[in-house]
Amino acid sequence: MGQLSGAAAPKALELAPGRFQDALPSIEGAQKGPLSDPVTFAGCLAANKIAGAAVRGVTGVSYQGSAASAIAVKIDATHTRVVVVGRSCGINGAAAYLAEQTITR
């Protein structure tokens, strides 16, 4: 019989409504979570009308108790929009939009 590891699974980054700026440093530069699959990622971006070249990072998160993904999108030199989507985003064209917030840097 195998032994159980004492290491806990990594906890998902939690996003609170209206406080996305706190998580932005963890989202930017990341390429992980359910949207790390290129086909699903492309479908999700298209469904939410997000230009791929503007994406600054994507990661799996927890939003209001549910598994989701956060996408950081560059608007201009001083503004980034964080879009939160559900787990079905990009699957069969689903947008699965949950929330967004524009952050001023």
Secondary structure as the mmCIF struct_conf table of DSSP 4:
data_model
#
loop_
_struct_conf.conf_type_id
_struct_conf.id
_struct_conf.beg_label_comp_id
_struct_conf.beg_label_asym_id
_struct_conf.beg_label_seq_id
_struct_conf.end_label_comp_id
_struct_conf.end_label_asym_id
_struct_conf.end_label_seq_id
HELX_LH_PP_P HELX_LH_PP_P1 GLY A 2 SER A 5
BEND BEND1 GLY A 6 GLY A 6
HELX_LH_PP_P HELX_LH_PP_P2 ALA A 7 ALA A 12
STRN STRN1 LEU A 13 LEU A 15
TURN_TY1_P TURN_TY1_P1 PRO A 17 GLY A 18
HELX_RH_3T_P HELX_RH_3T_P1 PHE A 20 ASP A 22
TURN_TY1_P TURN_TY1_P2 ALA A 23 ALA A 23
HELX_RH_AL_P HELX_RH_AL_P1 LEU A 24 ILE A 27
TURN_TY1_P TURN_TY1_P3 GLU A 28 GLY A 29
STRN STRN2 GLN A 31 GLN A 31
BEND BEND2 GLY A 33 GLY A 33
HELX_RH_3T_P HELX_RH_3T_P2 PRO A 34 SER A 36
BEND BEND3 ASP A 37 ASP A 37
HELX_RH_AL_P HELX_RH_AL_P2 PRO A 38 ALA A 47
TURN_TY1_P TURN_TY1_P4 ASN A 48 LYS A 49
HELX_RH_3T_P HELX_RH_3T_P3 GLY A 52 ALA A 54
STRN STRN3 VAL A 55 TYR A 63
TURN_TY1_P TURN_TY1_P5 GLN A 64 GLY A 65
STRN STRN4 SER A 66 ASP A 76
TURN_TY1_P TURN_TY1_P6 ALA A 77 THR A 78
STRN STRN5 HIS A 79 GLY A 86
TURN_TY1_P TURN_TY1_P7 ARG A 87 GLY A 90
HELX_RH_3T_P HELX_RH_3T_P4 ILE A 91 GLY A 93
STRN STRN6 TYR A 97 THR A 104
#
